[in-house]
Amino acid sequence: MMPVFRTVCACGRHGSQGEHDHAVAAEKVVEEALLRALFPDRALRRRFLAAVGAGTALAALASVFPLGAAKEAFAQGAGKIEKPKLKVGFIPITCATPIIMAHPMGFYAKHGLDVEVVKTAGWAVIRDKTLNKEYDAAHMLSPMPLAITLGAGASPVPYTIPAVENINGQAITLAIKHKDRREPKTWKGFKFAVPFDYSMHNYLLRYYVAEHGLDPDRDIQIRAVPPPEMVANLRADNIDGFLAPDPVNQRAVYDGVGFIHALSKEIWDGHPCCAFAASREFVVSMPNTYRALLKAILDATAYARTADNRKEIAAAIAPASYLNQPVTVVEQVLTGTFADGLGNVRKVPDRIDFDPFPWHSFAVWILTQMKRWGQLKGELDYQSVAREVFLATDAAKLMAEAGLAPPKSTYKSFSVMGKPFDPMKPKEYVESFAIRRA
Amino acid sequence: MTQRLLAAALSLLLLTLGIGAWYLATLPKSAARVVDAEYAKLIGAEAAAGSKSAFPAPQELARKLLEHLRDPFYDRGPNDKGIGVQLAYSIGRVLAGFLLAAAVAIPAGFLIGMSTLVYRALDPFVQVLKPISPLAWMPLALFTLKDSAVSAVFVIFVCSIWPMLINTAFGVASVRREWLNVAKTLEVGPLRKAFAVILPAAAPTILTGMRISIGIAWLVIVAAEMLVGGTGIGYFVWNEWNNLSIANILCGILAIGLVGMVLDLAVARVQRGITYAE
């Protein structure tokens, strides 16, 4: 049967409103780029546009520059999506917010994709399902693609991180019975859980206790426990605490079994946690699909950054098909106004934040910790591995298109618990720690 | 007859006692809030009363059960399906793996049982492979088969093949000498001997193997689905564990028990049909 009504956009030139928006946005990018090239000084550009009006300015420019051709060439760059039906795996934690929310809130559809987001039972399974190509892309812990690429814990397959999902948003939670043992020096013999060996959680917990003089391999016990089992284990006194993703920490508070000892942002403010990951093969063989998918994620991430949108997002991702948690738990995590388990309501708006840029310096730091704790052996070219896996250039390009401001450099220095990290001197950094395995 | 009635009454009494004890044990201890109102809104009711969240009371389970029974077949996307749909997925996987295993194990068991030499040669392999937990195969299956759905069926296949193989071989090997001798005297061909003498004689033992197998298969599917996720009753339990919803987990457990019983009864019925008295 022929459709009676054909859906068209406002201007009538495109098949749907989504396509129209996309095309208009693309044209805008070209126009802006041209204006920027002509008037690199922002103040001057503004004054010029204000004086003659944007329309007049562009018409005048079009007479000397083939603006139409440039716009078309750019639009063709977007190209046809090779595979609109995709499967993306996720673990039910708030780190996956952009990947999950893009489904109910329509960010995938906006970019012409029909994505099925599939809840997955654990990190090893999500890794294997992605390597098996059951998933086209997946939510992973940001160290995982590095480990997969280097062949640590799996056979080496070139893997990539087109975008980081969230920064901060983890916490150290301890059992209620330890509420008077807040000093890490007194934690000798504690049993801790982290979600996976190759996780920021593992490295941050190790870093944290080591800075307090405990050897994470000898003085405490760290085991990998899937996030859903953590609260149950804490309740059963099998573990003393965990450094876990949310909503696990907040859930422990909600159920009265634990309290939040420290937010991960208090260890390293702005640390990456989870990542949006895809195989290099996917990136290379389906460039247009990859672009559309990444744009949808970047869009969703940008939306999640705005604090005002957080309640709406919490309501969208809490139901059974996604996180399967009480809404108030997810809301406390995303808004940063939360019960700490000790009777205080804390207000930390950036408890979790969303910043998609895959800094190369993040990758280098992760590699130094993998080296430090003996997960990687032998010589390592930190910068080139970072470049291979963390696709910062692509992200920057698409962020600019989406109207976000990507940073100029792909390296930045930061400090973890007050100790500065220079991404250009990874080897010296590893050797600067007293407690290490390498 | 009276004894049957008595047994039923006793069962009912035990059930009532059990639920009664459960009800008493889960009565809320104190409802007094120990934190201020703003804080209490952010945490669970039990946590607000200064204790850990409690085990659900029987009425809570009943409420959840009704909820599931009212709409067992809903389908809200890949991550949220009704308990009936999940059970159907699990039963499908179990039957696929089980039937595949039967198709391999019964002919193979026949061959092994008919020849003492083959029996002795293969025995060490069977003995080593038999006690391996089927879930230990899971990472291997995921790695080599590269498909989680196929891997789940493979795990069922691996766990249900051994009891059938061993029982078939044993049943075939222990067919009474006299019957085989009679067949020999009558100069019955080997195929006819297999189907007309050995198969009927060994059938009850084979069916016992099948009954053990389907029981194990149903035990394993739950664990396998918790591991690979996606669909199935095991995934349902895992997903509710994720939500720490003990009441829903109990619903899952109840459903698992009931379906396991039905599967076992089905094979038992077939078994009764072919048992013979000597």
Interface residues (C-beta under 8 A of the other chain):
Chain A: P92 E116 V117 V118 K119 T120 A121 G122 A124 V125 D128 K129 L131 N132 K133 E134 I176 P228 E229 V231 A232 R235 R251 V253 Y254 D255 G256 V257 P319 A320 S321 Y322 N324 Q325 T328 Q332 F338 A339 G343 N344 V345
Chain B: V35 D36 E38 Y39 K41 L42 I43 G44 E46 A47 G50 S51 K52 S53 R76 G77 P78 N79 D80 P139 L142 F143 K146 D147 S148 M226 L227 V228 G229 G230 Y235 W238 N239 E240 W241 N242 N243 L244
